[in-house]
């Protein structure tokens, strides 16, 4: 099944290239740093995101294709196993892809937040903090944190000319796109306390990242 998927995916990639050379495909001339493909389920977001990423990569641009969908099928489309780190796409020079994995992002988030207090807090306090970080809010903010880092141009984002987002269905994506403004305003107006996301100081450390993500989204 894996071999058949790989053959089908490669056939799709090869078939896509000629069509993308059409001079009428003007949305990529010039292309912005960030491109989002959004809409309800089943309308072809993943196919269009892949086609666009391939076109840009074939033009010599360094491209990162990112899925924000918890139920991503980007692996099957590209016939390559993806993680939360950029992975080269076979047969397409200059193109790498990754999946934002909410559960994995949440685990990294918990480790970072708890780690900041290991030497200063008692085991009971740390246990209470871990309990605070066990809810669904942590998964949401952690996935958003990964997304915000890409928009803010941090880490691996610096290595690419374009980042193409293959998003989840509309409701999830609207929520994700609203978070940079919501969290930036929250951190501007709240200076202390704790929540289901851990101590406020832990969130405050991400203020620059969240503000950078907001700036990228509102940049015309």
C-alpha positions as a Markdown table, in Angstrom:
| # | Residue | x | y | z |
|---|---|---|---|---|
| 1 | Unk | 0.0 | 0.0 | 0.0 |
| 2 | Unk | 2.9 | 2.3 | 0.9 |
| 3 | Unk | 4.5 | 1.7 | -2.5 |
| 4 | Unk | 1.3 | 2.3 | -4.4 |
| 5 | Unk | 0.8 | 5.6 | -2.4 |
| 6 | Unk | 4.3 | 6.7 | -3.3 |
| 7 | Unk | 3.7 | 5.9 | -7.0 |
| 8 | Unk | 0.4 | 7.7 | -7.0 |
| 9 | Unk | 1.8 | 10.7 | -5.3 |
| 10 | Unk | 4.8 | 10.9 | -7.7 |
| 11 | Unk | 2.4 | 10.6 | -10.6 |
| 12 | Unk | 0.3 | 13.5 | -9.2 |
| 13 | Unk | 3.4 | 15.6 | -8.7 |
| 14 | Unk | 4.6 | 15.0 | -12.3 |
| 15 | Unk | 1.2 | 15.7 | -13.7 |
| 16 | Unk | 0.9 | 18.9 | -11.7 |
| 17 | Unk | 4.0 | 20.6 | -13.0 |
| 18 | Unk | 2.9 | 21.3 | -16.6 |
| 19 | Unk | -0.4 | 22.8 | -15.6 |
| 20 | Unk | 1.4 | 25.0 | -13.1 |
| 21 | Unk | 3.5 | 26.5 | -15.9 |
| 22 | Unk | 0.3 | 28.2 | -17.3 |
| 23 | Unk | 1.0 | 31.9 | -17.6 |
| 24 | Unk | -2.4 | 32.6 | -16.2 |
| 25 | Unk | -1.4 | 31.4 | -12.7 |
| 26 | Unk | -0.8 | 35.0 | -11.5 |
| 27 | Unk | -1.2 | 34.5 | -7.8 |
| 28 | Unk | 2.5 | 33.5 | -7.6 |
| 29 | Unk | 3.8 | 36.6 | -9.4 |
| 30 | Unk | 5.0 | 37.8 | -7.0 |
| 31 | Unk | 4.3 | 35.4 | -4.1 |
| 32 | Unk | 4.2 | 36.7 | -0.6 |
| 33 | Unk | 6.3 | 35.1 | 2.2 |
| 34 | Unk | 3.2 | 33.3 | 3.7 |
| 35 | Unk | 0.5 | 31.7 | 1.6 |
| 36 | Unk | -2.6 | 30.2 | 3.3 |
| 37 | Unk | -5.0 | 27.7 | 1.7 |
| 38 | Unk | -8.3 | 27.7 | 3.7 |
| 39 | Unk | -11.9 | 26.5 | 3.3 |
| 40 | Unk | -14.2 | 23.8 | 4.4 |
| 41 | Unk | -13.3 | 20.1 | 4.2 |
| 42 | Unk | -13.0 | 18.5 | 0.9 |
| 43 | Unk | -12.5 | 21.5 | -1.3 |
| 44 | Unk | -8.9 | 20.7 | -2.3 |
| 45 | Unk | -6.9 | 22.8 | 0.1 |
| 46 | Unk | -4.1 | 20.2 | 0.4 |
| 47 | Unk | -3.9 | 19.6 | -3.4 |
| 48 | Unk | -3.7 | 23.4 | -4.1 |
| 49 | Unk | -1.2 | 23.9 | -1.3 |
| 50 | Unk | 1.1 | 21.1 | -2.7 |
| 51 | Unk | 0.8 | 22.4 | -6.3 |
| 52 | Unk | 1.7 | 25.9 | -5.2 |
| 53 | Unk | 4.6 | 24.8 | -3.1 |
| 54 | Unk | 5.9 | 22.7 | -6.0 |
| 55 | Unk | 5.6 | 25.6 | -8.5 |
| 56 | Unk | 7.6 | 27.9 | -6.2 |
| 57 | Unk | 10.2 | 25.2 | -5.5 |
| 58 | Unk | 10.6 | 24.5 | -9.2 |
| 59 | Unk | 11.2 | 28.3 | -9.7 |
| 60 | Unk | 14.2 | 28.0 | -7.4 |
| 61 | Unk | 12.6 | 29.3 | -4.2 |
| 62 | Unk | 13.2 | 27.7 | -0.9 |
| 63 | Unk | 9.7 | 26.5 | 0.3 |
| 64 | Unk | 8.3 | 25.0 | 3.5 |
| 65 | Unk | 4.9 | 23.4 | 3.2 |
| 66 | Unk | 3.1 | 23.2 | 6.6 |
| 67 | Unk | -0.1 | 21.5 | 7.6 |
| 68 | Unk | -1.9 | 22.9 | 10.6 |
| 69 | Unk | -4.6 | 20.2 | 10.3 |
| 70 | Unk | -4.7 | 17.8 | 13.3 |
| 71 | Unk | -6.0 | 15.2 | 10.7 |
| 72 | Unk | -3.4 | 16.0 | 8.1 |
| 73 | Unk | -2.9 | 13.8 | 5.0 |
| 74 | Unk | 0.1 | 15.7 | 3.7 |
| 75 | Unk | 2.2 | 12.5 | 4.3 |
| 76 | Unk | 0.0 | 10.5 | 1.9 |
| 77 | Unk | -0.1 | 13.3 | -0.7 |
| 78 | Unk | 3.7 | 13.7 | -0.8 |
| 79 | Unk | 4.5 | 10.0 | -0.1 |
| 80 | Unk | 6.9 | 10.9 | 2.7 |
| 81 | Unk | 6.7 | 10.4 | 6.5 |
| 82 | Unk | 6.5 | 13.9 | 8.1 |
| 83 | Unk | 7.1 | 15.1 | 11.7 |
| 84 | Unk | 7.2 | 18.5 | 13.4 |
| 85 | Unk | 10.5 | 19.2 | 11.8 |
| 86 | Unk | 11.1 | 20.1 | 8.1 |
| 87 | Unk | 11.6 | 17.0 | 5.9 |
| 88 | Unk | 12.8 | 17.1 | 2.3 |
| 89 | Unk | 10.2 | 16.1 | -0.3 |
| 90 | Unk | 11.5 | 13.4 | -2.6 |
| 91 | Unk | 11.6 | 14.5 | -6.3 |
| 92 | Unk | 11.1 | 18.2 | -5.5 |
| 93 | Unk | 14.3 | 20.2 | -5.0 |
| 94 | Unk | 14.0 | 23.2 | -2.6 |
| 95 | Unk | 10.8 | 21.8 | -1.0 |
| 96 | Unk | 10.5 | 20.6 | 2.6 |
| 97 | Unk | 7.3 | 19.9 | 4.6 |
| 98 | Unk | 6.2 | 19.4 | 8.2 |
| 99 | Unk | 3.0 | 18.7 | 10.2 |
| 100 | Unk | 2.3 | 20.7 | 13.3 |
| 101 | Unk | 1.4 | 17.9 | 15.7 |
| 102 | Unk | -0.7 | 19.4 | 18.5 |
| 103 | Unk | 0.1 | 16.6 | 21.0 |
| 104 | Unk | 3.8 | 16.7 | 20.4 |
| 105 | Unk | 3.7 | 20.5 | 20.6 |
| 106 | Unk | 1.9 | 20.3 | 23.9 |
| 107 | Unk | 4.5 | 18.0 | 25.3 |
| 108 | Unk | 7.3 | 20.3 | 24.3 |
| 109 | Unk | 5.3 | 23.2 | 25.8 |
| 110 | Unk | 4.8 | 21.4 | 29.1 |
| 111 | Unk | 8.5 | 20.5 | 29.3 |
| 112 | Unk | 9.6 | 24.1 | 28.7 |
| 113 | Unk | 7.1 | 25.6 | 31.2 |
| 114 | Unk | 7.8 | 23.1 | 34.0 |
| 115 | Unk | 11.6 | 23.1 | 33.3 |
| 116 | Unk | 11.7 | 26.8 | 34.1 |
| 117 | Unk | 10.6 | 26.1 | 37.7 |
| 118 | Unk | 12.3 | 22.8 | 38.5 |
| 119 | Unk | 15.0 | 24.4 | 40.6 |
| 120 | Unk | 12.8 | 27.0 | 42.3 |
| 121 | Unk | 9.6 | 25.2 | 43.2 |
| 122 | Unk | 8.8 | 22.3 | 45.5 |
| 123 | Unk | 7.6 | 18.9 | 44.0 |
| 124 | Unk | 4.1 | 19.7 | 45.2 |
| 125 | Unk | 4.1 | 23.0 | 43.3 |
| 126 | Unk | 5.5 | 21.3 | 40.2 |
| 127 | Unk | 2.8 | 18.6 | 40.4 |
| 128 | Unk | 0.1 | 21.3 | 40.6 |
| 129 | Unk | 1.7 | 23.0 | 37.6 |
| 130 | Unk | 1.7 | 19.8 | 35.6 |
| 131 | Unk | -2.0 | 19.4 | 36.4 |
| 132 | Unk | -2.7 | 22.9 | 35.2 |
| 133 | Unk | -1.0 | 22.0 | 31.9 |
| 134 | Unk | -3.0 | 18.7 | 31.3 |
| 135 | Unk | -6.0 | 20.3 | 29.7 |
| 136 | Unk | -7.1 | 21.0 | 26.1 |
| 137 | Unk | -6.2 | 24.7 | 26.4 |
| 138 | Unk | -2.5 | 23.6 | 26.6 |
| 139 | Unk | -2.8 | 21.7 | 23.4 |
| 140 | Unk | -4.3 | 24.7 | 21.7 |
| 141 | Unk | -1.8 | 27.2 | 22.8 |
| 142 | Unk | 1.1 | 24.8 | 22.1 |
| 143 | Unk | 0.0 | 24.2 | 18.5 |
| 144 | Unk | -0.5 | 28.0 | 18.2 |
| 145 | Unk | 3.0 | 28.6 | 19.6 |
| 146 | Unk | 4.5 | 26.5 | 16.8 |
| 147 | Unk | 2.4 | 28.3 | 14.2 |
| 148 | Unk | 3.3 | 31.7 | 15.7 |
| 149 | Unk | 7.0 | 30.8 | 15.6 |
| 150 | Unk | 6.8 | 30.3 | 11.8 |
| 151 | Unk | 5.0 | 33.5 | 11.3 |
| 152 | Unk | 7.4 | 35.4 | 13.5 |
| 153 | Unk | 10.3 | 34.2 | 11.3 |
| 154 | Unk | 12.0 | 32.3 | 14.1 |
| 155 | Unk | 14.1 | 29.1 | 13.9 |
| 156 | Unk | 13.7 | 27.1 | 10.7 |
| 157 | Unk | 11.4 | 29.8 | 9.2 |
| 158 | Unk | 14.5 | 31.8 | 8.5 |
| 159 | Unk | 15.7 | 29.2 | 6.0 |
| 160 | Unk | 12.8 | 29.6 | 3.6 |
| 161 | Unk | 11.7 | 32.2 | 1.1 |
| 162 | Unk | 8.0 | 31.0 | 1.3 |
| 163 | Unk | 5.9 | 29.1 | 3.9 |
| 164 | Unk | 2.8 | 27.6 | 2.4 |
| 165 | Unk | 0.1 | 26.6 | 5.0 |
| 166 | Unk | -2.3 | 23.8 | 4.3 |
| 167 | Unk | -4.9 | 24.5 | 6.9 |
| 168 | Unk | -7.6 | 22.6 | 8.8 |
| 169 | Unk | -11.2 | 23.2 | 7.9 |
| 170 | Unk | -12.6 | 26.7 | 8.3 |
| 171 | Unk | -13.7 | 26.8 | 11.9 |
| 172 | Unk | -10.4 | 25.5 | 13.3 |
| 173 | Unk | -8.4 | 27.9 | 11.0 |
| 174 | Unk | -10.4 | 30.9 | 11.9 |
| 175 | Unk | -9.7 | 30.2 | 15.6 |
| 176 | Unk | -6.0 | 29.7 | 14.9 |
| 177 | Unk | -5.8 | 33.0 | 13.0 |
| 178 | Unk | -7.6 | 34.9 | 15.8 |
| 179 | Unk | -5.1 | 33.8 | 18.5 |
| 180 | Unk | -2.2 | 36.1 | 17.7 |
| 181 | Unk | -4.3 | 39.2 | 18.4 |
| 182 | Unk | -6.1 | 37.6 | 21.3 |
| 183 | Unk | -3.0 | 36.5 | 23.1 |
| 184 | Unk | -1.0 | 39.6 | 22.4 |
| 185 | Unk | -3.8 | 41.7 | 23.9 |
| 186 | Unk | -4.1 | 39.3 | 26.9 |
| 187 | Unk | -0.4 | 39.6 | 27.7 |
| 188 | Unk | -0.6 | 43.4 | 27.3 |
| 189 | Unk | -3.4 | 43.8 | 29.8 |
| 190 | Unk | -2.5 | 41.0 | 32.3 |
| 191 | Unk | 0.7 | 41.2 | 34.3 |
| 192 | Unk | 0.5 | 38.3 | 36.8 |
| 193 | Unk | -1.4 | 35.1 | 37.9 |
| 194 | Unk | -1.8 | 31.6 | 36.5 |
| 195 | Unk | -4.2 | 29.8 | 34.3 |
| 196 | Unk | -4.7 | 26.4 | 32.6 |
| 197 | Unk | -1.7 | 27.4 | 30.5 |
| 198 | Unk | 0.6 | 27.7 | 33.5 |
| 199 | Unk | 2.1 | 30.8 | 35.2 |
| 200 | Unk | 1.7 | 34.1 | 33.4 |
| 201 | Unk | 5.5 | 34.6 | 33.4 |
| 202 | Unk | 5.8 | 31.5 | 31.2 |
| 203 | Unk | 3.4 | 33.0 | 28.6 |
| 204 | Unk | 5.1 | 36.4 | 28.9 |
| 205 | Unk | 8.3 | 34.9 | 27.5 |
| 206 | Unk | 6.4 | 34.3 | 24.3 |
| 207 | Unk | 5.1 | 37.8 | 23.9 |
| 208 | Unk | 7.6 | 38.8 | 21.3 |
| 209 | Unk | 6.8 | 35.7 | 19.3 |
| 210 | Unk | 3.0 | 36.3 | 19.4 |
| 211 | Unk | 3.5 | 40.0 | 18.5 |
| 212 | Unk | 5.6 | 39.0 | 15.6 |
| 213 | Unk | 3.0 | 36.6 | 14.4 |
| 214 | Unk | 0.3 | 39.3 | 14.6 |
| 215 | Unk | 2.5 | 41.7 | 12.7 |
| 216 | Unk | 3.0 | 39.1 | 9.9 |
| 217 | Unk | -0.8 | 38.5 | 9.6 |
| 218 | Unk | -1.7 | 42.2 | 9.4 |
| 219 | Unk | 1.1 | 43.2 | 7.0 |
| 220 | Unk | -0.6 | 44.1 | 3.7 |
